[in-house]
Every structure is written in structure tokens, then in C-alpha cells.
Amino acid sequence: MSNKTFFKQIGGSHYKRFKISPAKFIMENNIPYAEGNVIKYICRHSFKGKELDLAKAKQYIDFIIETNYEKKTSRYK
């Protein structure tokens, strides 16, 4: 995928503020889907979805905890 593709944004400009787009960072670092969505929502919350984007990020964090750590004993429960 070309760098040109990463600079193109359809529907808004909330990612154009960053030196590197969240999508480029996520893809180039092979970050899994749920973790990638956390990054995306955290990056854009103050420019787009506000508290709703933070709630979405939190939901994805909960998915990650349930999927990867729930069967193990966690000190955070």
C-alpha cells in the first residue's frame, strides 16, 4: 500500500492532524484488530466522537481482557 493511500481520508479530517495516521501505524506494526481499534478511538476522541469514542476504546480493551486474560487470575478484578 502506498503512502498516498494513508494520507487520503474519506469523511472528515480528524486523522489528518497526526504526523502518521493511526491506520499506517497499526498496519505497519501488525497490531491486532481490537488493539488497533483502541488506538484509533483514543487518537480521535478529542476531535470527533468525544466521550463516545472513549467508551468504544474501553469496550475494545474489555474485549482484549476477556479474550486474553479472563481465565488467568488478575489482580484488577
N, C-alpha and C positions, 0 to 999 in steps of 0.2 A: 504494500500500500504506500502511495506517495505521501510526502509531507503535505502536499497541496490538499489532499483529502482531509487531513486533520485540521486544517485552517478553515475549512468550509463548515458553516453551521447553518442548519435549516431550522427556522423557528426560534428566533431570539438571538441575544448576543452575550448571554451570561457566561459562556466559556471563553469568549474572545479576550477577556481580561487577563488571562493567565499566559505565562511565557510558554508553557507546554499544556496542551489540552489534557483533561483527565483521561479521555479515551486513548490518546497516544501513550500516556504514562502507564495506564492499565494494560494495554496490549503489549507494549514493549517489555514489560516486566512479567508477563504471563500471570497476571493476577486473576484468581478465580472469580466467577460471576458475582457471588454475594459480596465478596470483599471489594470488588470493583464498583458495585453499586453504592457501598458505604462511602468510598472515595468521591464518587460523582455527587452524591447528595450533600456531603459535607462541604465540598468545594463550592457548590452553587447556592446553598441555603440563604446567604445574606443578599443575593442578587435576584433570586427567583421565588422559591417556594417557602421561604422563611421557616417558621416552626414546623410546617408540614414536611418539608424536606428533612429536617432533623428527626422527626418521628419516623420517616421512611428509613433513614440511616440506622436508627435504633432498631427497627424491625429486622433489618438485614443482619445487624450484629446479633440479635436474638436467634435468628436462623443459624448463624455460624456457631454460636454457643451450643444450641440444641444438637446440631448435627455433629460437631466435633468434640464436645466436652461433656455433654449431659451425663453420659454413662460413667464418667470418671468423677471422683469426689472433687468438688470445687469449694474453695473457701468463700466464694462470692455468692452462694445460695443462701 
